[in-house]
Amino acid sequence: MSWNQALETFCDLYSKSYLDCKWIIVGSVGSVLQRADMTPNDLDIYVQDLDDVIKLATLLEQFCLRTKCELSYFDSEWHSSLEEPYFTQNFPSGFTWTKGKWKIHNFNVEVVQISDSAGIPDSDSGDGIWEGGKHIWSLAKYVDFENHNVPIVPLEIQLESNLRRNRQDRADAIINALRTNGYDSELLFKALSNIHKELLKEYF
């Protein structure tokens, strides 16, 4: 199955639920929705508040495993169950997130809330805007998808995040999409770190 079927199912369920959650699509699906040429491996949905993880976990209950998954949270095959629909994980750096993971039409869907970014740079004045940081909520853009208005992180911000992760393949796809379809030069200037502005000056 494919990411678009998983996203359509999520959007249909959400719109019928009348929930009021602050959520946004990040990662490769967000890039593809903005016409970047890449193949998503999963659907990443970030939420602003911990309560929204709980609400969306309830919404996605039908996709939970019937018995608790015994795999480590670090294992890519860990999935939410009725007994444990989500978990909170603390890393040595102080980074803390709460996450649930389901298969919808055999495609991985994650719901994530980050409560402590542990000093990850997230600045619109030189350090670069992080795709999982505080700025994404006010800078979200919306795209039409199967009769739904879907919030996504702009490609300008995704570019910075993929450069940080050394995902040059995805960065190249995003650069091509921005140059082909147009971009917000003010947002791009804010989103990119000073180092990446210098590296990309020949492209923009």
C-alpha positions in Angstrom: 0.0 0.0 0.0 1.1 3.6 -0.1 1.5 6.7 2.0 -1.5 8.5 0.3 -3.9 5.8 1.3 -2.6 6.0 4.9 -2.9 9.8 5.0 -6.4 9.7 3.4 -7.6 7.3 6.0 -6.1 9.4 8.8 -7.7 12.6 7.4 -11.1 10.9 7.0 -11.1 9.6 10.5 -9.9 12.9 12.0 -12.5 15.0 10.1 -15.3 12.7 11.2 -14.1 12.8 14.8 -14.5 16.5 15.4 -11.3 16.5 17.4 -9.5 19.8 17.8 -5.8 18.8 17.8 -2.8 20.9 16.7 -1.1 18.5 14.2 1.2 18.9 11.2 2.8 16.6 8.6 6.6 16.5 8.7 9.2 14.4 6.9 9.1 12.9 3.5 5.3 12.8 3.1 5.3 16.5 3.7 8.0 16.9 1.1 6.1 14.9 -1.5 2.9 16.9 -0.9 5.0 19.9 -1.9 6.1 18.2 -5.2 9.5 17.0 -4.1 10.6 13.8 -5.8 11.2 11.1 -3.1 9.7 7.9 -1.8 8.3 8.1 1.8 9.0 5.3 4.2 6.5 6.4 6.8 3.9 9.1 7.6 5.1 11.4 10.4 2.5 13.4 12.2 3.7 15.8 14.9 1.4 17.2 17.5 2.0 20.3 19.7 0.6 18.9 23.0 0.9 15.7 24.9 -2.9 15.4 25.2 -3.1 15.3 21.4 -1.0 12.1 21.3 -3.6 10.6 23.6 -6.5 11.8 21.5 -5.0 10.6 18.2 -4.0 7.3 19.8 -7.7 6.8 20.7 -8.7 7.8 17.2 -6.3 5.1 15.7 -7.3 2.4 18.2 -8.6 0.1 15.5 -5.1 -0.2 14.1 -3.5 -1.2 17.4 -2.0 -4.6 18.0 -4.3 -6.8 20.1 -1.4 -7.8 22.4 1.5 -5.7 23.7 4.5 -5.5 21.4 7.5 -6.9 23.2 10.1 -5.3 21.0 12.3 -2.4 22.2 11.1 1.1 21.5 14.3 1.6 19.4 13.2 -1.3 17.1 11.7 -0.1 13.9 9.1 -2.9 14.1 7.7 -1.7 17.5 4.0 -0.8 17.1 1.3 0.5 19.3 -1.0 -1.9 21.1 -4.3 -1.6 23.0 -2.3 -2.1 26.2 0.5 0.4 25.2 -0.7 2.8 22.5 2.2 5.2 23.0 5.4 5.6 25.1 7.6 8.4 26.4 11.3 8.1 25.8 14.1 10.1 27.5 17.5 10.2 25.8 20.8 10.9 27.6 21.0 14.3 26.0 17.7 15.3 27.6 15.7 14.9 24.4 12.2 13.6 25.3 9.4 12.6 23.1 6.1 10.7 23.3 5.3 8.5 20.3 2.7 6.0 18.9 3.1 4.0 15.8 0.6 2.1 13.7 0.2 0.4 10.4 -2.6 1.8 8.2 -3.0 0.0 4.9 0.3 -1.6 5.8 2.1 1.7 5.9 3.8 3.0 9.0 2.2 6.0 10.6 3.8 7.8 13.6 2.3 10.4 16.0 5.0 12.3 17.9 5.1 15.0 20.5 8.4 16.5 21.5 8.5 17.9 25.1 12.2 18.6 25.3 14.3 19.3 22.3 17.5 19.3 24.5 19.1 22.3 22.9 18.6 21.4 19.2 19.1 24.7 17.3 15.7 26.2 16.4 16.2 29.8 15.5 15.0 32.1 12.7 18.1 34.4 13.1 21.1 32.3 12.1 21.0 28.9 13.7 18.3 27.5 11.4 14.7 26.4 12.0 14.3 22.8 13.0 11.5 20.7 11.5 10.4 19.5 15.0 10.8 22.8 16.8 8.6 25.6 18.1 8.5 27.7 14.9 6.8 25.2 12.7 3.4 25.8 14.3 3.3 29.5 13.2 4.9 28.8 9.9 2.8 25.8 8.8 1.4 25.9 5.2 -1.7 24.0 4.0 -2.2 21.9 0.9 -5.3 20.3 -0.5 -5.3 16.5 -0.3 -8.3 14.4 -1.2 -10.7 17.1 -0.1 -8.8 17.8 3.1 -6.8 20.9 4.1 -3.6 19.3 5.4 -1.0 21.3 7.5 2.6 20.6 6.5 6.0 22.0 7.4 7.2 24.1 4.4 10.0 22.8 2.2 12.2 25.7 3.1 12.3 24.4 6.7 12.6 20.8 5.6 15.7 21.7 3.6 17.5 22.9 6.7 16.6 19.7 8.6 17.7 17.4 5.9 21.0 19.2 5.5 21.6 18.8 9.2 20.9 15.1 9.0 23.3 14.8 6.0 20.4 13.5 3.9 21.8 14.9 0.7 19.5 12.9 -1.5 16.4 14.5 0.1 18.1 17.9 0.3 18.7 17.7 -3.5 15.1 16.7 -4.2 13.9 19.6 -2.1 16.2 22.1 -3.7 15.0 21.0 -7.1 11.3 21.3 -6.0 11.9 24.8 -4.6 13.7 26.0 -7.8 11.1 24.4 -10.1 8.0 25.5 -8.3 9.0 28.6 -6.5 9.9 29.4 -2.9 9.4 32.0 -0.1 12.8 33.7 -0.1 12.2 35.4 3.3 11.3 32.1 4.9 14.2 30.3 3.3 16.6 33.0 4.7 15.1 32.5 8.1 15.0 28.7 7.9 18.6 28.1 6.8 21.5 28.3 9.2 24.3 30.7 8.3 26.5 27.8 7.4 23.9 26.4 5.0 23.1 29.8 3.5 26.8 30.0 2.5 26.8 26.4 1.1 23.6 27.0 -1.0 24.3 30.5 -2.3 24.8 29.2 -5.8 21.3 27.7 -5.9 19.2 30.5 -4.5 
